[in-house]
């Protein structure tokens, strides 16, 4: 399954610039542009890592290559707008809501099931399109991971540091984000 994600939330949609500056112990405005760029990048990274959208009312499109139960492992899913498919002659149709249903969230993943469905267009790699409204508020873990990423990137502005031994801190960003991830464990 493929997914087209909504655009990323800006950093300030997740956490305020003032909050990040306080975490960095920066009390001047000279580097606001740099810190805002770091904040936007940290939110994009966290969104990718957790498969979450922080834009309330964002829209994601999931593509299936056949009718099958599918884990919609991006979200959180607020609602399904519609399910469309290409029929045998290549015309885009909307599937009746009576022919699909959602299972409750399991491991932060929404599962969609189909029944009594029509045949699909042959030789189409993505004949089924599921459009969903996604997005949710970031948890405290997500906000703190964003702060930590901003701090790391603010203090380490180069891609390579020579003459030192770098060590990853235990219980850091990944530990904060792993429980927040939306992952399809069935595939």
C-alpha positions as CSV (number, residue, x, y, z in Angstrom):
1,X,0.0,0.0,0.0
2,X,1.2,3.5,-0.8
3,X,0.1,6.7,0.9
4,X,0.1,10.3,-0.1
5,X,0.5,12.3,3.1
6,X,-0.7,15.8,3.8
7,X,1.9,18.6,3.9
8,X,3.8,18.8,7.1
9,X,2.6,21.0,9.9
10,X,4.9,23.9,10.7
11,X,6.9,23.7,13.8
12,X,4.8,26.3,15.6
13,X,1.7,24.1,15.0
14,X,3.3,21.6,17.3
15,X,5.3,23.7,19.8
16,X,5.9,27.4,20.1
17,X,9.1,29.2,19.2
18,X,9.3,30.6,22.7
19,X,9.1,27.2,24.2
20,X,12.0,25.9,22.0
21,X,14.0,29.0,22.8
22,X,13.5,28.5,26.5
23,X,14.6,24.9,26.1
24,X,17.7,26.1,24.2
25,X,18.3,28.8,26.8
26,X,18.3,31.4,24.1
27,X,17.0,34.8,25.2
28,X,17.6,36.9,22.1
29,X,15.9,37.1,18.7
30,X,19.0,37.0,16.5
31,X,18.6,33.4,15.6
32,X,14.8,33.1,15.4
33,X,15.1,32.2,11.7
34,X,17.5,29.4,12.3
35,X,15.6,28.1,15.3
36,X,12.3,28.2,13.3
37,X,14.0,26.2,10.5
38,X,15.2,23.6,13.0
39,X,11.8,23.5,14.5
40,X,10.1,22.9,11.2
41,X,12.6,20.2,10.3
42,X,12.2,18.5,13.7
43,X,8.4,18.3,13.2
44,X,8.8,16.9,9.7
45,X,11.2,14.3,11.0
46,X,8.9,13.3,13.9
47,X,6.0,13.2,11.6
48,X,7.8,10.8,9.2
49,X,9.2,8.6,12.0
50,X,5.8,8.2,13.8
51,X,3.6,8.2,10.7
52,X,1.5,10.9,12.2
53,X,0.1,14.2,10.9
54,X,-0.1,17.1,13.2
55,X,-2.3,19.1,10.8
56,X,-5.8,19.0,12.1
57,X,-8.0,18.2,9.1
58,X,-5.2,17.1,6.9
59,X,-6.0,14.7,4.1
60,X,-4.1,11.5,3.3
61,X,-4.8,9.2,0.3
62,X,-4.0,5.5,0.6
63,X,-3.6,3.4,-2.5
64,X,-4.3,-0.4,-2.8
65,X,-3.5,-2.7,-5.7
66,X,-6.5,-5.0,-4.9
67,X,-9.4,-5.4,-2.6
68,X,-8.0,-6.7,0.7
69,X,-8.1,-5.8,4.4
70,X,-5.7,-2.9,4.7
71,X,-4.0,-1.3,7.7
72,X,-4.1,2.4,7.2
73,X,-0.9,3.0,9.0
74,X,-0.8,6.8,9.0
75,X,-2.9,9.2,10.9
76,X,-4.5,9.3,13.3
77,X,-7.5,8.6,11.1
78,X,-10.4,10.8,11.9
79,X,-12.8,9.7,9.2
80,X,-12.8,8.1,5.7
81,X,-14.0,10.7,3.1
82,X,-14.5,8.2,0.4
83,X,-13.2,5.0,-1.3
84,X,-12.8,5.2,-5.0
85,X,-11.8,2.6,-7.5
86,X,-11.1,2.2,-11.2
87,X,-13.7,-0.2,-12.7
88,X,-12.9,-2.8,-15.4
89,X,-13.1,-0.2,-18.2
90,X,-11.0,2.4,-16.3
91,X,-13.7,4.7,-15.1
92,X,-13.2,6.1,-11.5
93,X,-16.2,5.1,-9.4
94,X,-17.0,5.7,-5.7
95,X,-17.6,2.6,-3.6
96,X,-20.7,2.6,-1.5
97,X,-20.2,3.0,2.2
98,X,-22.2,-0.2,2.6
99,X,-19.4,-2.2,1.0
100,X,-16.6,-1.3,3.5
101,X,-16.2,-0.9,7.2
102,X,-13.5,0.1,9.6
103,X,-12.2,-2.0,12.5
104,X,-11.3,-0.3,15.7
105,X,-7.8,1.0,16.1
106,X,-5.2,-1.6,16.9
107,X,-1.7,-0.5,17.7
108,X,-2.7,3.0,16.5
109,X,-3.7,1.6,13.1
110,X,-7.1,1.7,11.5
111,X,-8.0,-1.4,9.4
112,X,-10.5,-1.2,6.5
113,X,-12.3,-4.3,5.3
114,X,-14.3,-4.7,2.1
115,X,-17.1,-7.1,1.0
116,X,-19.1,-7.7,-2.1
117,X,-16.8,-5.5,-4.2
118,X,-16.8,-5.0,-8.0
119,X,-13.9,-6.1,-10.2
120,X,-11.0,-3.7,-10.7
121,X,-9.3,-2.4,-13.8
122,X,-6.5,-4.8,-14.9
123,X,-2.9,-3.6,-15.2
124,X,-3.5,-0.6,-12.9
125,X,-0.9,-0.5,-10.1
126,X,-3.2,1.6,-7.9
127,X,-6.8,0.9,-8.7
128,X,-8.2,1.6,-5.2
129,X,-7.9,5.1,-3.6
130,X,-9.0,5.6,0.0
131,X,-9.2,9.3,1.1
132,X,-9.1,9.9,4.9
133,X,-9.1,13.0,7.1
134,X,-6.1,12.7,9.4
135,X,-4.4,14.7,12.1
136,X,-4.2,15.0,15.8
137,X,-2.6,16.9,18.7
138,X,1.0,16.0,19.6
139,X,1.5,14.2,22.8
140,X,4.0,15.4,25.5
141,X,6.5,12.8,24.2
142,X,6.3,14.2,20.7
143,X,6.7,17.7,21.9
144,X,9.8,16.8,24.0
145,X,11.3,14.8,21.2
146,X,10.9,17.9,18.9
147,X,12.7,20.0,21.6
148,X,15.5,17.5,21.9
149,X,16.0,17.4,18.1
150,X,16.1,21.2,17.9
151,X,18.6,21.3,20.8
152,X,20.8,18.7,19.1
153,X,20.8,20.3,15.8
154,X,21.3,23.8,17.3
155,X,24.4,22.7,19.2
156,X,25.7,20.5,16.3
157,X,25.4,22.6,13.2
158,X,27.9,20.6,11.1
159,X,27.3,17.2,9.5
160,X,30.6,15.9,10.8
161,X,32.5,16.6,14.1
162,X,36.1,15.7,14.1
163,X,38.3,15.0,17.1
164,X,35.5,13.8,19.4
165,X,33.7,10.6,20.2
166,X,30.0,10.9,19.8
167,X,27.7,8.8,22.0
168,X,23.9,8.5,21.6
169,X,22.1,9.3,24.8
170,X,20.0,6.4,26.2
171,X,16.3,7.0,26.5
172,X,16.5,9.8,24.0
173,X,14.4,10.8,20.9
174,X,13.7,7.3,19.6
175,X,12.6,6.1,23.1
176,X,10.2,9.0,23.3
177,X,8.8,8.4,19.8
178,X,8.6,4.6,19.6
179,X,5.3,4.3,21.6
180,X,3.8,7.0,19.4
181,X,4.5,5.3,16.1
182,X,1.7,4.1,13.9
183,X,3.1,0.9,12.3
184,X,1.3,-1.9,10.4
185,X,2.7,-5.0,12.1
186,X,0.6,-7.3,9.9
187,X,2.5,-6.8,6.7
